[in-house]
Amino acid sequence: MLGGQWFPKVGVFWHGAWNCHQYHNTTEFFADFGVYDVKLTVPQFEIVGASGVKVSEANNADNTKTLTYHGDDIHDFAWTASPRYKVKDDGVFQGQMGPVRMQILMQPAHWNQVERHEKILRESLDHFEPLVRSVSLQDDHAGRSRARLRRGRQEYPTFITGETSWFMPEGLHMPELVIEHEFGHQYWYGHGRDQRIRRCLDG
């Protein structure tokens, strides 16, 4: 299960007017930045990943659990849950902008590719950081990012989804291409621009 692209969205007061687009299923929403404090209550057997930083997790008497996430200066919140996920807590990448905790969530049928996903994620961190270290709007956000990968190819704050299938030969680099692309959005995602009218910004 993936929960993202919430609608309606909080509009943006921009150039003296409210920018509040209708829903379009093939584009990004233009939304304002804010602080998200989100509580998710799910069955205890679910494995959960989400935007932001997990600040607490508590089991409830009815066999559910409540997870609390906090995100600063983000304009969307996404989460995923499945009892089938396999998890690789991939340590912390210590970059110039601060630590990045990496966590990979994958379906069991794709687990034989986890090293490929880990490798391109680390290479993307190495590649992007020196190029964009002067970007100020999301430095802290990127520095605290938790990169989580599953099938679906989309970016959310501190949370990206990859794309693969059970058959993915070593010479076919689609997972690597998608992960690097979606990871790049962590630096420019929603960078004060309206992708609905400027599609090139998704580049």
N, C-alpha and C positions, 0 to 999 in steps of 0.2 A: 504494500500500500504506500502510495506517495501522495502527500498533501501539500499542494503548492499552488501558486498563481491565484490567490484569493481574490474574489470579486464580490461586492464592490470594494474599491480601493479608496484610501484617503487621497483626495486630489492635491494638486500642487498649485499654490498661488505664485504665478509666474508672469512677468511682464505686465503686472497690474490687473490680472484676471485669473480666475480659477481654471486650471487645465484639468478637466475631468472627462477622459475619453470613455466612450462606450466599450463594451467587451469585444475584443477581436481575438479569435483563438489561434492566430498564427503570428502574434507579435508580443512584445514585452509591454508591461504596463509602465507608465511614467508615474512614479509615486514619490512622496516626500520621505525624507529620512526621519528616523525616530528611535526611541529606545523600546525594545520588545522584552516583556517579561511574560513568558508563556508556560502554562502548566498543561501537561498531557497526561491523561489517565487512560491506561491501556491494560489488557490482561498481563499478568506477571510473566507469561511465557514469551511475550513479544520482545524482540530485539529492536531497539529504537536508535535512530540517528536524526539529528536536527540541526538547524541553523543556531548560531550562537554558542554559548558555553553552558554546559550542564552544571548547575549549581547544587542540585540536590536530587535524590531519588529515594522514595519511601514506599514500602509495601503497605497495602491497605487490607482491612479485615475481609473484604469480599473477593480476595484473590486478584485484585488489580494492583497496579502500582502507579504512582504519580511522579512524573519527572518534571523538573523545573529548569527552564533554559532562559538565559539572559543574553541579549544582543544589543550592543551600542552602535548608534549611527548606521543603521541598516534600514532598508525600505521594503523588506519582504521577509517572510519566515516560512520555511519549508521543513517538512519532516517525513520520515519513512519508518515503517514498522513491518516486521515479518518474523515469524518464529523460525524460519528456515535460514536466515542470514548466517553466514560464517563471518567471523570478525578477525581482522588483523589490526591490533594496536601497534602502529608502526613507529612508535617513539616520537621524538621531537626533533624537528629541523631547526637548528639555531642559526638564524639569518641576521642580517644587518638591521632589520626592522623589528627583531624580536623573535620569540619562539613560535613555531607552528607545530601544533600537535596534529599528527596524521593518523587517521583511522579509516580502514577500508572495510566496507560491508559488501559481501557478494553472495549471490545464490550459489548453492553447492555445485550446480552444473558448470559454473564458470571458475571454480576455485583453482583449477590447474593453471589459470592465467594470472593469479594474484601477484606473482613476481614481476610480470610485465607491467601491471598497473602501478605497482610500487616504484619500479624503475623510472617510468615516464613521469610520475608525480614528483619524484626527487629531482629529476633532470629539469622539469619545468620550474621548480623552485630555484634551482641553480641558475637557470637561463634568465628568468624574468627579473629576479631581484636586483642585479646590478643595472639593468636597463631602466627600471622604473623606481629606483629608490628615492627620487625626488618628488614622486607623486604624493601629495599631502592628504587628499580628501579621505583616502581609505588606507593609509599606512597602518594605523593601529588595527583596523579591521583585518587587513591581510596578515598582519603580524600575529594575530590570535587565531587565525583560521584553523578549522579542523576540516580536512579534506575527506569527504566520504564519497565512495563510488558505488553506484549500482547501475543497472541498465536503464537507459532512457535519454541520455544526452541533453542536459539542461544545467544552467548555473543558478544558484541561489546564494545568498550571503553565507560565507564559510561552509558551503555545502555544494558539491557538484555531483552530477550523475554522469556516468560513462555510458558506453554502448559496446556491447559485444554479443556473441552467441556461443553455443556449446562448441561449434566448429570454427576456430580462428587460427589458421596456420601462422607460424612464426613470421613468414614473409609478408603477411597481410597486416598492415599497420593501422587499421581503422581504430582500434581501441586507443592507441597512442595518439593519433591525430585528434580524436575527440577529447581525450583528457587534457591535452595541452591547450586546445582551444577553449574549453570550458574553464580550465584553471586560470587562463589569462583574464577572464571576466572578473576574477576576484579583485583585480586592481582597478578595473574601470566599470564594473557592474553598476548601472544606474548612475553614472557619473554626471548627474545634473543635465542629462540630455534625453530627448524624447525619441526613442527608437521607433515609435509608431510612424512618425513622419520622416525619420532619417534612418532607414533600414541599414545603411552602410555602417552604422555604429555597432552592429552585431559582429563585424569582421573578425 
